[in-house]
Amino acid sequence: MFEGLNMGDMGKMLEEIQKKAKELEEKNESIELTAKSGGGLVKVTANGKGEIIDIEIDDSLLEDKEALQILLISAINDVMKMVEDNKKSAALQMLGGGMNPFAGGQGQ
């Protein structure tokens, strides 16, 4: 099962994966994702790590607490989904870029 497996190469590969993961985390801090709800009446912005960094609320919603709550929840849920999708995409790119140690023997 482990024929031809060089532990030195595995160690180098793990170091490279750790390095790429750290780069990805640093990159995610600078990414900004924005979701809107209510036709743009509410905007929520998060960074790639999933931290909410800005919320914009149109003044017209300040009189309608229930509508504000619904639109805010919607925008937050949307931006969190965007963050998750971004993380999955970045992880797939990292693995697809030759970093997948299990891809070598596929289809041969």
Salt bridges, closest charged atoms under 4 A:
GLU26 OE2 - LYS22 NZ 3.46
GLU29 OE2 - LYS49 NZ 3.88
GLU56 OE1 - LYS43 NZ 3.86
ASP85 OD2 - LYS81 NZ 3.16
